[in-house]
């Protein structure tokens, strides 16, 4: 179920170098375009930042390269990222810097910039464990408070349960996406599937900090150990099929469809687990 990173995959160190080049390009542009006094911190997190123990842990161009930006002042978000002109200028500069560092890349890492000032306004946001985040610039990443584990598990349960709405909409979103348009459906699904493993493990009893620090390789191993072998298989197959799609240069439509079908199956099981956990939690309160 978990293949080794052998010669059938691109050189891991080359891919990591390309990811690091993209991250450094983004940080460089942000610090050129925004006065440093207005930037509290820039952080790197997610699967691209963690150890890659197997091909599950990073799929080129499918896995996000998560960069979090914290402004010193909430109003700075509008000042520096409030217009399409500003955003497009930063995007253009990042692209230029990346290709000046890597002339002929094996892949183009997919950056995802998140503004922490906006994220922290969400009532149900739970920060990542500090050990799962790299500081690229500025102050330390804030220490998360995981004191109320049951409240955080309820948040994860509610989010898993909410995936039922995505699953209900998905058939009509994918039915008209043949050939290269399948990429749109795959990209729309990845951010639903990615947190599924940690959320399920969290509901099954793993402490918050541990569940959200694991690589996907370890997530799959723990799901199997907790008698969720089918979920472990579907979760892994989503990423392995994503690899096949990438290696085919996006010509293997069946690989993309296999990824999507595996993602749907994994999400359906996640919804079932959430229903069971939330029902049990409600019964224990009464």
MIGU-154258 format. One record per residue (C-alpha): chain; residue in three letters; residue number from 1; x, y, z. Coordinates in pm, whole numbers. Layout:
A;ala;NUM;X;Y;Z
...
REM end
This chain:
A;unk;1;0;0;0
A;unk;2;284;239;79
A;unk;3;548;227;-198
A;unk;4;904;334;-137
A;unk;5;1043;642;-311
A;unk;6;1234;443;-573
A;unk;7;1362;516;-923
A;unk;8;1011;514;-1069
A;unk;9;965;856;-908
A;unk;10;1163;1175;-975
A;unk;11;1461;1242;-752
A;unk;12;1328;1359;-416
A;unk;13;1615;1600;-359
A;unk;14;1552;1770;-692
A;unk;15;1185;1816;-605
A;unk;16;1273;1948;-260
A;unk;17;1517;2195;-412
A;unk;18;1244;2319;-645
A;unk;19;1001;2356;-353
A;unk;20;1262;2547;-151
A;unk;21;1334;2772;-450
A;unk;22;966;2856;-483
A;unk;23;935;2926;-111
A;unk;24;1240;3151;-109
A;unk;25;1117;3331;-420
A;unk;26;784;3403;-251
A;unk;27;945;3520;73
A;unk;28;1185;3740;-118
A;unk;29;910;3908;-316
A;unk;30;689;3962;-11
A;unk;31;975;4131;175
A;unk;32;1056;4345;-128
A;unk;33;698;4458;-182
A;unk;34;587;4499;181
A;unk;35;782;4709;435
A;unk;36;946;4469;678
A;unk;37;810;4664;975
A;unk;38;462;4559;862
A;unk;39;543;4187;847
A;unk;40;526;3998;1178
A;unk;41;617;3665;1030
A;unk;42;622;3436;728
A;unk;43;584;3061;781
A;unk;44;605;2736;585
A;unk;45;381;2443;677
A;unk;46;193;2146;538
A;unk;47;300;1833;353
A;unk;48;568;2007;147
A;unk;49;740;2121;467
A;unk;50;733;1782;642
A;unk;51;963;1486;587
A;unk;52;880;1287;274
A;unk;53;885;928;393
A;unk;54;713;792;84
A;unk;55;546;925;-234
A;unk;56;228;977;-29
A;unk;57;386;1274;145
A;unk;58;429;1497;-159
A;unk;59;267;1484;-502
A;unk;60;415;1741;-743
A;unk;61;172;2019;-836
A;unk;62;-113;1851;-647
A;unk;63;27;1909;-298
A;unk;64;10;2269;-181
A;unk;65;318;2460;-73
A;unk;66;160;2642;222
A;unk;67;304;2983;303
A;unk;68;142;3176;589
A;unk;69;184;3552;615
A;unk;70;119;3745;937
A;unk;71;90;4123;915
A;unk;72;173;4338;1217
A;unk;73;-145;4534;1150
A;unk;74;-475;4390;1023
A;unk;75;-525;4696;803
A;unk;76;-204;4610;618
A;unk;77;-386;4325;445
A;unk;78;-590;4575;246
A;unk;79;-295;4809;196
A;unk;80;-70;4550;38
A;unk;81;-300;4275;-96
A;unk;82;-621;4466;-146
A;unk;83;-621;4503;-524
A;unk;84;-589;4274;-822
A;unk;85;-303;4493;-950
A;unk;86;-101;4434;-632
A;unk;87;-174;4062;-631
A;unk;88;-85;4014;-996
A;unk;89;236;4211;-952
A;unk;90;346;3991;-661
A;unk;91;248;3677;-852
A;unk;92;448;3792;-1155
A;unk;93;755;3870;-943
A;unk;94;739;3528;-772
A;unk;95;720;3356;-1109
A;unk;96;1019;3548;-1241
A;unk;97;1228;3478;-930
A;unk;98;1145;3108;-936
A;unk;99;1245;3059;-1298
A;unk;100;1562;3259;-1244
A;unk;101;1655;3005;-975
A;unk;102;1532;2692;-1159
A;unk;103;1558;2719;-1535
A;unk;104;1417;2377;-1631
A;unk;105;1220;2244;-1334
A;unk;106;1079;1895;-1307
A;unk;107;768;2060;-1164
A;unk;108;631;2397;-1068
A;unk;109;542;2381;-697
A;unk;110;194;2509;-630
A;unk;111;211;2788;-368
A;unk;112;-82;2871;-144
A;unk;113;-53;3201;41
A;unk;114;-267;3226;353
A;unk;115;-297;3552;546
A;unk;116;-301;3456;914
A;unk;117;-471;3779;1018
A;unk;118;-779;3666;825
A;unk;119;-754;3304;934
A;unk;120;-744;3394;1303
A;unk;121;-1078;3574;1271
A;unk;122;-1246;3238;1214
A;unk;123;-1399;3117;1538
A;unk;124;-1321;2751;1470
A;unk;125;-962;2797;1354
A;unk;126;-708;2586;1544
A;unk;127;-340;2674;1479
A;unk;128;-99;2405;1368
A;unk;129;148;2258;1618
A;unk;130;457;2478;1632
A;unk;131;682;2180;1556
A;unk;132;503;2135;1221
A;unk;133;581;2491;1107
A;unk;134;906;2646;982
A;unk;135;970;3015;1046
A;unk;136;1089;3179;724
A;unk;137;1096;3534;860
A;unk;138;1008;3719;1178
A;unk;139;863;3610;1508
A;unk;140;799;3253;1623
A;unk;141;478;3088;1514
A;unk;142;223;3125;1794
A;unk;143;198;2837;2040
A;unk;144;-138;2665;2001
A;unk;145;-362;2601;2301
A;unk;146;-487;2243;2282
A;unk;147;-614;2235;2639
A;unk;148;-975;2164;2545
A;unk;149;-925;1854;2331
A;unk;150;-1295;1771;2313
A;unk;151;-1383;2117;2178
A;unk;152;-1118;2079;1908
A;unk;153;-1236;1727;1827
A;unk;154;-1589;1863;1789
A;unk;155;-1457;2121;1542
A;unk;156;-1291;1842;1344
A;unk;157;-1607;1633;1364
A;unk;158;-1820;1920;1236
A;unk;159;-1580;1985;949
A;unk;160;-1579;1620;849
A;unk;161;-1956;1611;865
A;unk;162;-1967;1918;643
A;unk;163;-1790;1725;367
A;unk;164;-2128;1566;297
A;unk;165;-2230;1889;124
A;unk;166;-1923;1878;-101
A;unk;167;-1991;1513;-184
A;unk;168;-2354;1591;-271
A;unk;169;-2245;1864;-515
A;unk;170;-1953;1675;-663
A;unk;171;-2123;1457;-930
A;unk;172;-2254;1762;-1117
A;unk;173;-1917;1933;-1077
A;unk;174;-1723;1647;-1235
A;unk;175;-1960;1512;-1501
A;unk;176;-1861;1780;-1754
A;unk;177;-1482;1771;-1691
A;unk;178;-1328;1529;-1945
A;unk;179;-963;1510;-2045
A;unk;180;-750;1802;-1923
A;unk;181;-1047;1956;-1741
A;unk;182;-1025;1673;-1488
A;unk;183;-746;1873;-1325
A;unk;184;-1004;2129;-1209
A;unk;185;-1199;1860;-1024
A;unk;186;-885;1712;-872
A;unk;187;-768;2049;-746
A;unk;188;-1111;2122;-599
A;unk;189;-1100;1793;-409
A;unk;190;-746;1795;-272
A;unk;191;-806;2040;10
A;unk;192;-1104;1829;124
A;unk;193;-904;1505;124
A;unk;194;-578;1638;269
A;unk;195;-703;1711;626
A;unk;196;-925;1402;631
A;unk;197;-659;1168;772
A;unk;198;-556;1385;1068
A;unk;199;-919;1467;1148
A;unk;200;-1020;1102;1157
A;unk;201;-721;1005;1371
A;unk;202;-803;1293;1603
A;unk;203;-1161;1169;1645
A;unk;204;-1032;817;1702
A;unk;205;-832;938;2002
A;unk;206;-495;1069;1887
A;unk;207;-390;1390;2068
A;unk;208;-436;1707;1864
A;unk;209;-68;1797;1832
A;unk;210;25;1445;1723
A;unk;211;-258;1405;1472
A;unk;212;-174;1735;1302
A;unk;213;203;1676;1290
A;unk;214;201;1343;1108
A;unk;215;317;1279;755
A;unk;216;62;1112;531
A;unk;217;276;796;535
A;unk;218;227;775;912
A;unk;219;-140;869;883
A;unk;220;-200;571;655
A;unk;221;-8;335;885
A;unk;222;-207;450;1189
A;unk;223;-541;423;1008
A;unk;224;-458;60;929
A;unk;225;-358;0;1291
A;unk;226;-695;141;1402
A;unk;227;-889;-102;1180
A;unk;228;-961;155;911
A;unk;229;-784;-38;634
A;unk;230;-1027;60;358
A;unk;231;-1002;426;449
A;unk;232;-622;393;461
A;unk;233;-628;236;114
A;unk;234;-854;505;-35
A;unk;235;-660;788;127
A;unk;236;-331;650;-7
A;unk;237;-474;576;-350
A;unk;238;-589;935;-393
A;unk;239;-225;1048;-378
A;unk;240;-74;754;-566
A;unk;241;-321;805;-850
A;unk;242;-232;1173;-841
A;unk;243;130;1070;-893
A;unk;244;36;856;-1194
A;unk;245;-153;1150;-1340
A;unk;246;148;1380;-1292
A;unk;247;395;1126;-1434
A;unk;248;176;1085;-1743
A;unk;249;206;1462;-1796
A;unk;250;-167;1481;-1725
A;unk;251;-258;1257;-2019
A;unk;252;-377;957;-1813
A;unk;253;-737;1052;-1751
A;unk;254;-805;716;-1585
A;unk;255;-545;800;-1319
A;unk;256;-724;1126;-1246
A;unk;257;-1060;948;-1227
A;unk;258;-908;687;-995
A;unk;259;-786;965;-766
A;unk;260;-1128;1128;-764
A;unk;261;-1311;800;-695
A;unk;262;-1070;719;-410
A;unk;263;-1116;1068;-268
A;unk;264;-1494;1031;-273
A;unk;265;-1474;694;-98
A;unk;266;-1237;830;167
A;unk;267;-1455;1135;231
A;unk;268;-1769;923;260
A;unk;269;-1601;713;529
A;unk;270;-1486;1029;705
A;unk;271;-1845;1154;717
A;unk;272;-1959;820;867
A;unk;273;-1691;836;1136
A;unk;274;-1785;1195;1219
A;unk;275;-2153;1104;1252
A;unk;276;-2068;820;1490
A;unk;277;-1832;1032;1699
A;unk;278;-2067;1332;1722
A;unk;279;-2361;1109;1813
A;unk;280;-2153;948;2089
A;unk;281;-2032;1285;2214
A;unk;282;-2391;1416;2231
A;unk;283;-2508;1106;2416
A;unk;284;-2233;1141;2676
A;unk;285;-2342;1499;2750
A;unk;286;-2701;1399;2825
REM end
